[in-house]
Amino acid sequence: MVVTFERYSPTYVLAKADPEKQQEFQQEIDLIKKLLNHNMILLYQDETHIRTYQSLHATWSEIGKQKQVLTYGHHASVTLFGALNAITREVLHQNLLVL
C-alpha cells in the first residue's frame, strides 16, 4: 500500500463547539434584533493586528538545512478595529498605527 502525502496548512476547529448552544445564541440574537427600536443600534465588533513581519509557518526544506528568514528588527504594526451595524449593515472602522 502506497501512502502519498501533501503539505497542508492546518485549520482551527472549535473543540468544544455545541450546536445546541449555538442555536440558542442565534435565537437570542434574533430576539434582540426584533426588540430594537429606532433609538438603538446593534454592533458586531472585532479587531485584528497587522504586523510588518509575518508569522513563520512550517515549510519544506532539505534535511539538516533549516530555512532562515532575514529580519531587520523593526516591528511596526497596525491595529484595525471594525464594527458592523447588524441592521443597516454599515461598516465602521478605525486604524491605530504603532511604530
Biopython code that builds the backbone (N, CA, C, O; Angstrom):
import numpy as np
from Bio.PDB.StructureBuilder import StructureBuilder

atoms = [
    (1, "MET", "N", (0.847, -1.188, 0.000)),
    (1, "MET", "CA", (0.000, 0.000, 0.000)),
    (1, "MET", "C", (0.885, 1.241, 0.000)),
    (1, "MET", "O", (1.781, 1.370, 0.834)),
    (2, "VAL", "N", (0.636, 2.137, -0.919)),
    (2, "VAL", "CA", (1.404, 3.366, -1.023)),
    (2, "VAL", "C", (0.570, 4.505, -0.437)),
    (2, "VAL", "O", (-0.589, 4.698, -0.805)),
    (3, "VAL", "N", (1.175, 5.244, 0.470)),
    (3, "VAL", "CA", (0.512, 6.401, 1.071)),
    (3, "VAL", "C", (1.203, 7.643, 0.544)),
    (3, "VAL", "O", (2.423, 7.766, 0.650)),
    (4, "THR", "N", (0.450, 8.553, -0.015)),
    (4, "THR", "CA", (1.039, 9.796, -0.514)),
    (4, "THR", "C", (0.687, 10.924, 0.430)),
    (4, "THR", "O", (-0.384, 10.937, 1.038)),
    (5, "PHE", "N", (1.595, 11.862, 0.543)),
    (5, "PHE", "CA", (1.397, 13.000, 1.428)),
    (5, "PHE", "C", (1.424, 14.280, 0.617)),
    (5, "PHE", "O", (2.078, 14.365, -0.423)),
    (6, "GLU", "N", (0.714, 15.257, 1.106)),
    (6, "GLU", "CA", (0.729, 16.592, 0.528)),
    (6, "GLU", "C", (0.766, 17.564, 1.687)),
    (6, "GLU", "O", (0.183, 17.302, 2.739)),
    (7, "ARG", "N", (1.442, 18.679, 1.506)),
    (7, "ARG", "CA", (1.575, 19.663, 2.583)),
    (7, "ARG", "C", (0.339, 20.554, 2.623)),
    (7, "ARG", "O", (-0.039, 21.153, 1.616)),
    (8, "TYR", "N", (-0.287, 20.636, 3.797)),
    (8, "TYR", "CA", (-1.445, 21.497, 4.010)),
    (8, "TYR", "C", (-1.193, 22.369, 5.225)),
    (8, "TYR", "O", (-0.498, 21.958, 6.154)),
    (9, "SER", "N", (-1.746, 23.556, 5.224)),
    (9, "SER", "CA", (-1.739, 24.378, 6.425)),
    (9, "SER", "C", (-2.898, 23.924, 7.297)),
    (9, "SER", "O", (-3.985, 23.659, 6.783)),
    (10, "PRO", "N", (-2.690, 23.828, 8.599)),
    (10, "PRO", "CA", (-3.778, 23.394, 9.478)),
    (10, "PRO", "C", (-4.863, 24.460, 9.582)),
    (10, "PRO", "O", (-4.632, 25.628, 9.268)),
    (11, "THR", "N", (-6.020, 24.057, 10.015)),
    (11, "THR", "CA", (-7.118, 24.984, 10.251)),
    (11, "THR", "C", (-7.638, 24.771, 11.667)),
    (11, "THR", "O", (-7.538, 23.672, 12.213)),
    (12, "TYR", "N", (-8.184, 25.810, 12.250)),
    (12, "TYR", "CA", (-8.730, 25.722, 13.599)),
    (12, "TYR", "C", (-10.165, 25.196, 13.548)),
    (12, "TYR", "O", (-10.958, 25.599, 12.696)),
    (13, "VAL", "N", (-10.482, 24.296, 14.468)),
    (13, "VAL", "CA", (-11.833, 23.774, 14.630)),
    (13, "VAL", "C", (-12.153, 23.852, 16.113)),
    (13, "VAL", "O", (-11.350, 23.427, 16.944)),
    (14, "LEU", "N", (-13.307, 24.386, 16.451)),
    (14, "LEU", "CA", (-13.683, 24.513, 17.854)),
    (14, "LEU", "C", (-13.869, 23.133, 18.477)),
    (14, "LEU", "O", (-14.749, 22.369, 18.080)),
    (15, "ALA", "N", (-13.031, 22.833, 19.448)),
    (15, "ALA", "CA", (-13.077, 21.522, 20.102)),
    (15, "ALA", "C", (-14.326, 21.359, 20.955)),
    (15, "ALA", "O", (-14.831, 20.247, 21.111)),
    (16, "LYS", "N", (-14.821, 22.446, 21.501)),
    (16, "LYS", "CA", (-15.965, 22.368, 22.400)),
    (16, "LYS", "C", (-17.220, 22.982, 21.793)),
    (16, "LYS", "O", (-18.106, 23.428, 22.522)),
    (17, "ALA", "N", (-17.303, 23.008, 20.472)),
    (17, "ALA", "CA", (-18.474, 23.595, 19.818)),
    (17, "ALA", "C", (-19.718, 22.785, 20.193)),
    (17, "ALA", "O", (-19.719, 21.555, 20.141)),
    (18, "ASP", "N", (-20.754, 23.493, 20.563)),
    (18, "ASP", "CA", (-22.006, 22.852, 20.969)),
    (18, "ASP", "C", (-23.118, 23.388, 20.066)),
    (18, "ASP", "O", (-23.574, 24.516, 20.254)),
    (19, "PRO", "N", (-23.558, 22.593, 19.091)),
    (19, "PRO", "CA", (-24.593, 23.061, 18.152)),
    (19, "PRO", "C", (-25.855, 23.555, 18.851)),
    (19, "PRO", "O", (-26.495, 24.495, 18.379)),
    (20, "GLU", "N", (-26.217, 22.936, 19.967)),
    (20, "GLU", "CA", (-27.416, 23.351, 20.703)),
    (20, "GLU", "C", (-27.247, 24.759, 21.274)),
    (20, "GLU", "O", (-28.155, 25.584, 21.179)),
    (21, "LYS", "N", (-26.079, 25.032, 21.867)),
    (21, "LYS", "CA", (-25.809, 26.365, 22.411)),
    (21, "LYS", "C", (-25.705, 27.406, 21.295)),
    (21, "LYS", "O", (-26.132, 28.548, 21.465)),
    (22, "GLN", "N", (-25.140, 27.010, 20.155)),
    (22, "GLN", "CA", (-25.063, 27.929, 19.030)),
    (22, "GLN", "C", (-26.457, 28.304, 18.536)),
    (22, "GLN", "O", (-26.709, 29.463, 18.206)),
    (23, "GLN", "N", (-27.361, 27.329, 18.485)),
    (23, "GLN", "CA", (-28.741, 27.582, 18.079)),
    (23, "GLN", "C", (-29.434, 28.514, 19.069)),
    (23, "GLN", "O", (-30.151, 29.429, 18.663)),
    (24, "GLU", "N", (-29.222, 28.286, 20.374)),
    (24, "GLU", "CA", (-29.802, 29.159, 21.399)),
    (24, "GLU", "C", (-29.289, 30.579, 21.256)),
    (24, "GLU", "O", (-30.050, 31.538, 21.386)),
    (25, "PHE", "N", (-27.988, 30.715, 20.987)),
    (25, "PHE", "CA", (-27.395, 32.040, 20.805)),
    (25, "PHE", "C", (-28.015, 32.743, 19.600)),
    (25, "PHE", "O", (-28.338, 33.928, 19.674)),
    (26, "GLN", "N", (-28.183, 32.018, 18.489)),
    (26, "GLN", "CA", (-28.778, 32.612, 17.292)),
    (26, "GLN", "C", (-30.204, 33.073, 17.564)),
    (26, "GLN", "O", (-30.612, 34.137, 17.097)),
    (27, "GLN", "N", (-30.955, 32.290, 18.306)),
    (27, "GLN", "CA", (-32.325, 32.678, 18.654)),
    (27, "GLN", "C", (-32.335, 33.924, 19.534)),
    (27, "GLN", "O", (-33.195, 34.791, 19.380)),
    (28, "GLU", "N", (-31.380, 34.011, 20.452)),
    (28, "GLU", "CA", (-31.278, 35.190, 21.324)),
    (28, "GLU", "C", (-30.955, 36.442, 20.508)),
    (28, "GLU", "O", (-31.543, 37.499, 20.734)),
    (29, "ILE", "N", (-30.032, 36.325, 19.569)),
    (29, "ILE", "CA", (-29.681, 37.466, 18.704)),
    (29, "ILE", "C", (-30.884, 37.882, 17.863)),
    (29, "ILE", "O", (-31.152, 39.074, 17.713)),
    (30, "ASP", "N", (-31.604, 36.916, 17.318)),
    (30, "ASP", "CA", (-32.804, 37.235, 16.525)),
    (30, "ASP", "C", (-33.835, 37.976, 17.369)),
    (30, "ASP", "O", (-34.473, 38.910, 16.884)),
    (31, "LEU", "N", (-34.004, 37.570, 18.625)),
    (31, "LEU", "CA", (-34.943, 38.246, 19.529)),
    (31, "LEU", "C", (-34.482, 39.677, 19.810)),
    (31, "LEU", "O", (-35.289, 40.607, 19.792)),
    (32, "ILE", "N", (-33.194, 39.850, 20.066)),
    (32, "ILE", "CA", (-32.640, 41.192, 20.326)),
    (32, "ILE", "C", (-32.907, 42.097, 19.133)),
    (32, "ILE", "O", (-33.316, 43.245, 19.310)),
    (33, "LYS", "N", (-32.682, 41.599, 17.922)),
    (33, "LYS", "CA", (-32.923, 42.395, 16.705)),
    (33, "LYS", "C", (-34.384, 42.836, 16.616)),
    (33, "LYS", "O", (-34.673, 43.968, 16.227)),
    (34, "LYS", "N", (-35.302, 41.936, 16.979)),
    (34, "LYS", "CA", (-36.730, 42.267, 16.918)),
    (34, "LYS", "C", (-37.115, 43.323, 17.946)),
    (34, "LYS", "O", (-38.039, 44.102, 17.716)),
    (35, "LEU", "N", (-36.406, 43.358, 19.095)),
    (35, "LEU", "CA", (-36.743, 44.294, 20.163)),
    (35, "LEU", "C", (-36.113, 45.675, 19.984)),
    (35, "LEU", "O", (-36.438, 46.602, 20.726)),
    (36, "LEU", "N", (-35.217, 45.820, 19.008)),
    (36, "LEU", "CA", (-34.575, 47.120, 18.780)),
    (36, "LEU", "C", (-35.589, 48.138, 18.298)),
    (36, "LEU", "O", (-36.489, 47.819, 17.521)),
    (37, "ASN", "N", (-35.433, 49.370, 18.768)),
    (37, "ASN", "CA", (-36.261, 50.447, 18.234)),
    (37, "ASN", "C", (-35.363, 51.433, 17.490)),
    (37, "ASN", "O", (-34.159, 51.202, 17.382)),
    (38, "HIS", "N", (-35.926, 52.528, 16.975)),
    (38, "HIS", "CA", (-35.170, 53.465, 16.134)),
    (38, "HIS", "C", (-34.089, 54.226, 16.912)),
    (38, "HIS", "O", (-33.244, 54.871, 16.291)),
    (39, "ASN", "N", (-34.091, 54.171, 18.240)),
    (39, "ASN", "CA", (-33.066, 54.840, 19.051)),
    (39, "ASN", "C", (-31.914, 53.910, 19.426)),
    (39, "ASN", "O", (-31.002, 54.319, 20.145)),
    (40, "MET", "N", (-31.941, 52.675, 18.953)),
    (40, "MET", "CA", (-30.938, 51.680, 19.343)),
    (40, "MET", "C", (-30.178, 51.171, 18.125)),
    (40, "MET", "O", (-30.668, 51.221, 16.997)),
    (41, "ILE", "N", (-28.966, 50.679, 18.384)),
    (41, "ILE", "CA", (-28.199, 50.010, 17.341)),
    (41, "ILE", "C", (-27.598, 48.727, 17.922)),
    (41, "ILE", "O", (-27.421, 48.603, 19.134)),
    (42, "LEU", "N", (-27.295, 47.801, 17.056)),
    (42, "LEU", "CA", (-26.635, 46.554, 17.446)),
    (42, "LEU", "C", (-25.392, 46.419, 16.577)),
    (42, "LEU", "O", (-25.480, 46.353, 15.351)),
    (43, "LEU", "N", (-24.232, 46.379, 17.231)),
    (43, "LEU", "CA", (-22.974, 46.292, 16.507)),
    (43, "LEU", "C", (-22.291, 44.954, 16.773)),
    (43, "LEU", "O", (-22.267, 44.472, 17.905)),
    (44, "TYR", "N", (-21.742, 44.367, 15.726)),
    (44, "TYR", "CA", (-20.840, 43.229, 15.848)),
    (44, "TYR", "C", (-19.441, 43.804, 15.700)),
    (44, "TYR", "O", (-19.149, 44.451, 14.694)),
    (45, "GLN", "N", (-18.569, 43.583, 16.677)),
    (45, "GLN", "CA", (-17.254, 44.226, 16.723)),
    (45, "GLN", "C", (-16.149, 43.187, 16.700)),
    (45, "GLN", "O", (-16.295, 42.095, 17.249)),
    (46, "ASP", "N", (-15.026, 43.540, 16.049)),
    (46, "ASP", "CA", (-13.848, 42.680, 16.047)),
    (46, "ASP", "C", (-12.627, 43.557, 15.797)),
    (46, "ASP", "O", (-12.745, 44.713, 15.389)),
    (47, "GLU", "N", (-11.465, 42.991, 16.048)),
    (47, "GLU", "CA", (-10.230, 43.709, 15.766)),
    (47, "GLU", "C", (-9.185, 42.716, 15.282)),
    (47, "GLU", "O", (-9.272, 41.516, 15.542)),
    (48, "THR", "N", (-8.193, 43.247, 14.570)),
    (48, "THR", "CA", (-7.082, 42.417, 14.117)),
    (48, "THR", "C", (-5.802, 43.235, 14.197)),
    (48, "THR", "O", (-5.833, 44.466, 14.180)),
    (49, "HIS", "N", (-4.689, 42.544, 14.284)),
    (49, "HIS", "CA", (-3.395, 43.202, 14.383)),
    (49, "HIS", "C", (-2.567, 42.794, 13.169)),
    (49, "HIS", "O", (-2.306, 41.609, 12.961)),
    (50, "ILE", "N", (-2.161, 43.761, 12.382)),
    (50, "ILE", "CA", (-1.400, 43.513, 11.165)),
    (50, "ILE", "C", (0.029, 43.966, 11.415)),
    (50, "ILE", "O", (0.275, 45.127, 11.745)),
    (51, "ARG", "N", (0.963, 43.045, 11.257)),
    (51, "ARG", "CA", (2.364, 43.340, 11.537)),
    (51, "ARG", "C", (3.153, 43.497, 10.230)),
    (51, "ARG", "O", (2.746, 42.999, 9.181)),
    (52, "THR", "N", (4.279, 44.195, 10.315)),
    (52, "THR", "CA", (5.139, 44.333, 9.138)),
    (52, "THR", "C", (5.968, 43.081, 8.914)),
    (52, "THR", "O", (6.642, 42.958, 7.891)),
    (53, "TYR", "N", (5.928, 42.162, 9.847)),
    (53, "TYR", "CA", (6.599, 40.875, 9.678)),
    (53, "TYR", "C", (5.530, 39.794, 9.796)),
    (53, "TYR", "O", (4.536, 39.968, 10.501)),
    (54, "GLN", "N", (5.731, 38.716, 9.126)),
    (54, "GLN", "CA", (4.744, 37.643, 9.132)),
    (54, "GLN", "C", (5.141, 36.539, 10.099)),
    (54, "GLN", "O", (6.321, 36.353, 10.394)),
    (55, "SER", "N", (4.166, 35.826, 10.577)),
    (55, "SER", "CA", (4.429, 34.652, 11.405)),
    (55, "SER", "C", (5.077, 33.591, 10.538)),
    (55, "SER", "O", (4.734, 33.434, 9.367)),
    (56, "LEU", "N", (6.004, 32.875, 11.116)),
    (56, "LEU", "CA", (6.642, 31.791, 10.377)),
    (56, "LEU", "C", (5.822, 30.520, 10.522)),
    (56, "LEU", "O", (5.350, 30.189, 11.610)),
    (57, "HIS", "N", (5.662, 29.819, 9.419)),
    (57, "HIS", "CA", (4.945, 28.549, 9.403)),
    (57, "HIS", "C", (5.890, 27.475, 8.902)),
    (57, "HIS", "O", (6.987, 27.771, 8.428)),
    (58, "ALA", "N", (5.471, 26.258, 9.006)),
    (58, "ALA", "CA", (6.293, 25.152, 8.531)),
    (58, "ALA", "C", (6.470, 25.245, 7.016)),
    (58, "ALA", "O", (5.589, 25.713, 6.295)),
    (59, "THR", "N", (7.609, 24.796, 6.567)),
    (59, "THR", "CA", (7.889, 24.759, 5.142)),
    (59, "THR", "C", (8.795, 23.573, 4.861)),
    (59, "THR", "O", (9.450, 23.054, 5.765)),
    (60, "TRP", "N", (8.830, 23.155, 3.630)),
    (60, "TRP", "CA", (9.710, 22.066, 3.248)),
    (60, "TRP", "C", (11.119, 22.607, 3.074)),
    (60, "TRP", "O", (11.311, 23.711, 2.564)),
    (61, "SER", "N", (12.098, 21.829, 3.497)),
    (61, "SER", "CA", (13.495, 22.194, 3.267)),
    (61, "SER", "C", (14.328, 20.917, 3.296)),
    (61, "SER", "O", (13.884, 19.869, 3.764)),
    (62, "GLU", "N", (15.523, 21.039, 2.790)),
    (62, "GLU", "CA", (16.424, 19.895, 2.769)),
    (62, "GLU", "C", (16.744, 19.473, 4.205)),
    (62, "GLU", "O", (16.935, 20.321, 5.078)),
    (63, "ILE", "N", (16.802, 18.183, 4.441)),
    (63, "ILE", "CA", (17.080, 17.669, 5.782)),
    (63, "ILE", "C", (18.399, 18.249, 6.278)),
    (63, "ILE", "O", (19.415, 18.201, 5.585)),
    (64, "GLY", "N", (18.363, 18.800, 7.497)),
    (64, "GLY", "CA", (19.555, 19.368, 8.114)),
    (64, "GLY", "C", (19.848, 20.806, 7.730)),
    (64, "GLY", "O", (20.815, 21.387, 8.223)),
    (65, "LYS", "N", (19.035, 21.394, 6.859)),
    (65, "LYS", "CA", (19.253, 22.781, 6.426)),
    (65, "LYS", "C", (17.998, 23.594, 6.707)),
    (65, "LYS", "O", (17.106, 23.695, 5.865)),
    (66, "GLN", "N", (17.942, 24.170, 7.899)),
    (66, "GLN", "CA", (16.780, 24.961, 8.303)),
    (66, "GLN", "C", (16.736, 26.265, 7.517)),
    (66, "GLN", "O", (17.753, 26.943, 7.373)),
    (67, "LYS", "N", (15.567, 26.611, 7.015)),
    (67, "LYS", "CA", (15.374, 27.852, 6.270)),
    (67, "LYS", "C", (15.503, 29.033, 7.223)),
    (67, "LYS", "O", (14.946, 29.013, 8.320)),
    (68, "GLN", "N", (16.237, 30.061, 6.806)),
    (68, "GLN", "CA", (16.388, 31.271, 7.602)),
    (68, "GLN", "C", (15.725, 32.439, 6.878)),
    (68, "GLN", "O", (15.866, 32.596, 5.666)),
    (69, "VAL", "N", (15.009, 33.243, 7.634)),
    (69, "VAL", "CA", (14.333, 34.418, 7.093)),
    (69, "VAL", "C", (14.959, 35.638, 7.740)),
    (69, "VAL", "O", (14.944, 35.777, 8.964)),
    (70, "LEU", "N", (15.505, 36.517, 6.924)),
    (70, "LEU", "CA", (16.170, 37.713, 7.452)),
    (70, "LEU", "C", (15.148, 38.683, 8.032)),
    (70, "LEU", "O", (14.057, 38.858, 7.490)),
    (71, "THR", "N", (15.517, 39.301, 9.128)),
    (71, "THR", "CA", (14.667, 40.313, 9.757)),
    (71, "THR", "C", (15.542, 41.524, 10.084)),
    (71, "THR", "O", (16.755, 41.397, 10.253)),
    (72, "TYR", "N", (14.924, 42.679, 10.170)),
    (72, "TYR", "CA", (15.674, 43.914, 10.393)),
    (72, "TYR", "C", (15.401, 44.540, 11.756)),
    (72, "TYR", "O", (15.839, 45.658, 12.025)),
    (73, "GLY", "N", (14.673, 43.819, 12.623)),
    (73, "GLY", "CA", (14.463, 44.276, 13.987)),
    (73, "GLY", "C", (13.451, 45.395, 14.155)),
    (73, "GLY", "O", (13.331, 45.945, 15.249)),
    (74, "HIS", "N", (12.723, 45.748, 13.112)),
    (74, "HIS", "CA", (11.710, 46.804, 13.192)),
    (74, "HIS", "C", (10.343, 46.137, 13.049)),
    (74, "HIS", "O", (10.039, 45.542, 12.015)),
    (75, "HIS", "N", (9.536, 46.241, 14.077)),
    (75, "HIS", "CA", (8.270, 45.518, 14.081)),
    (75, "HIS", "C", (7.094, 46.473, 14.245)),
    (75, "HIS", "O", (6.417, 46.448, 15.274)),
    (76, "ALA", "N", (6.848, 47.294, 13.266)),
    (76, "ALA", "CA", (5.686, 48.189, 13.298)),
    (76, "ALA", "C", (4.421, 47.356, 13.106)),
    (76, "ALA", "O", (4.467, 46.267, 12.534)),
    (77, "SER", "N", (3.309, 47.868, 13.581)),
    (77, "SER", "CA", (2.047, 47.148, 13.402)),
    (77, "SER", "C", (0.900, 48.143, 13.287)),
    (77, "SER", "O", (1.010, 49.306, 13.676)),
    (78, "VAL", "N", (-0.178, 47.656, 12.753)),
    (78, "VAL", "CA", (-1.408, 48.431, 12.659)),
    (78, "VAL", "C", (-2.501, 47.577, 13.295)),
    (78, "VAL", "O", (-2.635, 46.393, 12.988)),
    (79, "THR", "N", (-3.270, 48.186, 14.174)),
    (79, "THR", "CA", (-4.426, 47.510, 14.743)),
    (79, "THR", "C", (-5.659, 48.080, 14.064)),
    (79, "THR", "O", (-5.856, 49.294, 14.031)),
    (80, "LEU", "N", (-6.470, 47.214, 13.533)),
    (80, "LEU", "CA", (-7.684, 47.628, 12.833)),
    (80, "LEU", "C", (-8.883, 47.208, 13.668)),
    (80, "LEU", "O", (-9.087, 46.023, 13.933)),
    (81, "PHE", "N", (-9.669, 48.189, 14.075)),
    (81, "PHE", "CA", (-10.908, 47.944, 14.813)),
    (81, "PHE", "C", (-12.059, 48.115, 13.830)),
    (81, "PHE", "O", (-12.078, 49.065, 13.046)),
    (82, "GLY", "N", (-13.002, 47.210, 13.873)),
    (82, "GLY", "CA", (-14.133, 47.326, 12.970)),
    (82, "GLY", "C", (-15.411, 46.879, 13.643)),
    (82, "GLY", "O", (-15.397, 46.081, 14.580)),
    (83, "ALA", "N", (-16.521, 47.411, 13.146)),
    (83, "ALA", "CA", (-17.833, 47.019, 13.651)),
    (83, "ALA", "C", (-18.825, 47.042, 12.497)),
    (83, "ALA", "O", (-18.720, 47.854, 11.578)),
    (84, "LEU", "N", (-19.771, 46.151, 12.565)),
    (84, "LEU", "CA", (-20.825, 46.065, 11.565)),
    (84, "LEU", "C", (-22.150, 46.347, 12.259)),
    (84, "LEU", "O", (-22.497, 45.693, 13.243)),
    (85, "ASN", "N", (-22.890, 47.330, 11.737)),
    (85, "ASN", "CA", (-24.229, 47.600, 12.234)),
    (85, "ASN", "C", (-25.122, 46.466, 11.736)),
    (85, "ASN", "O", (-25.306, 46.313, 10.528)),
    (86, "ALA", "N", (-25.674, 45.678, 12.640)),
    (86, "ALA", "CA", (-26.439, 44.487, 12.277)),
    (86, "ALA", "C", (-27.724, 44.809, 11.517)),
    (86, "ALA", "O", (-28.254, 43.954, 10.808)),
    (87, "ILE", "N", (-28.221, 46.024, 11.658)),
    (87, "ILE", "CA", (-29.473, 46.387, 10.996)),
    (87, "ILE", "C", (-29.213, 47.043, 9.641)),
    (87, "ILE", "O", (-29.759, 46.610, 8.626)),
    (88, "THR", "N", (-28.379, 48.089, 9.621)),
    (88, "THR", "CA", (-28.145, 48.833, 8.372)),
    (88, "THR", "C", (-27.009, 48.247, 7.539)),
    (88, "THR", "O", (-26.854, 48.592, 6.368)),
    (89, "ARG", "N", (-26.215, 47.362, 8.139)),
    (89, "ARG", "CA", (-25.034, 46.744, 7.515)),
    (89, "ARG", "C", (-23.932, 47.757, 7.205)),
    (89, "ARG", "O", (-23.056, 47.496, 6.380)),
    (90, "GLU", "N", (-23.980, 48.906, 7.867)),
    (90, "GLU", "CA", (-22.924, 49.905, 7.740)),
    (90, "GLU", "C", (-21.676, 49.382, 8.442)),
    (90, "GLU", "O", (-21.755, 48.839, 9.544)),
    (91, "VAL", "N", (-20.536, 49.549, 7.803)),
    (91, "VAL", "CA", (-19.267, 49.119, 8.388)),
    (91, "VAL", "C", (-18.548, 50.342, 8.952)),
    (91, "VAL", "O", (-18.367, 51.340, 8.254)),
    (92, "LEU", "N", (-18.143, 50.260, 10.206)),
    (92, "LEU", "CA", (-17.390, 51.312, 10.867)),
    (92, "LEU", "C", (-16.003, 50.766, 11.146)),
    (92, "LEU", "O", (-15.867, 49.602, 11.523)),
    (93, "HIS", "N", (-14.961, 51.585, 10.967)),
    (93, "HIS", "CA", (-13.613, 51.087, 11.232)),
    (93, "HIS", "C", (-12.702, 52.217, 11.681)),
    (93, "HIS", "O", (-12.965, 53.391, 11.417)),
    (94, "GLN", "N", (-11.624, 51.841, 12.365)),
    (94, "GLN", "CA", (-10.617, 52.793, 12.835)),
    (94, "GLN", "C", (-9.276, 52.079, 12.848)),
    (94, "GLN", "O", (-9.184, 50.923, 13.264)),
    (95, "ASN", "N", (-8.236, 52.768, 12.393)),
    (95, "ASN", "CA", (-6.881, 52.225, 12.395)),
    (95, "ASN", "C", (-6.078, 52.842, 13.534)),
    (95, "ASN", "O", (-6.266, 54.013, 13.864)),
    (96, "LEU", "N", (-5.195, 52.069, 14.128)),
    (96, "LEU", "CA", (-4.272, 52.540, 15.142)),
    (96, "LEU", "C", (-2.881, 52.086, 14.720)),
    (96, "LEU", "O", (-2.593, 50.889, 14.722)),
    (97, "LEU", "N", (-2.025, 53.021, 14.363)),
    (97, "LEU", "CA", (-0.674, 52.703, 13.890)),
    (97, "LEU", "C", (0.296, 52.731, 15.056)),
    (97, "LEU", "O", (0.344, 53.699, 15.815)),
    (98, "VAL", "N", (1.075, 51.655, 15.193)),
    (98, "VAL", "CA", (2.098, 51.570, 16.228)),
    (98, "VAL", "C", (3.437, 51.378, 15.538)),
    (98, "VAL", "O", (3.644, 50.386, 14.839)),
    (99, "LEU", "N", (4.349, 52.329, 15.735)),
    (99, "LEU", "CA", (5.661, 52.224, 15.104)),
    (99, "LEU", "C", (6.687, 51.657, 16.038)),
    (99, "LEU", "O", (7.849, 51.503, 15.659)),
]
sb = StructureBuilder()
sb.init_structure("model")
sb.init_model(0)
sb.init_chain("A")
sb.init_seg("    ")
for serial, (resi, resn, name, xyz) in enumerate(atoms, 1):
    if name == "N":
        sb.init_residue(resn, " ", resi, " ")
    sb.init_atom(name, np.array(xyz, "f"), 0.0, 1.0, " ", f" {name:<3s}", serial, name[0])
structure = sb.get_structure()
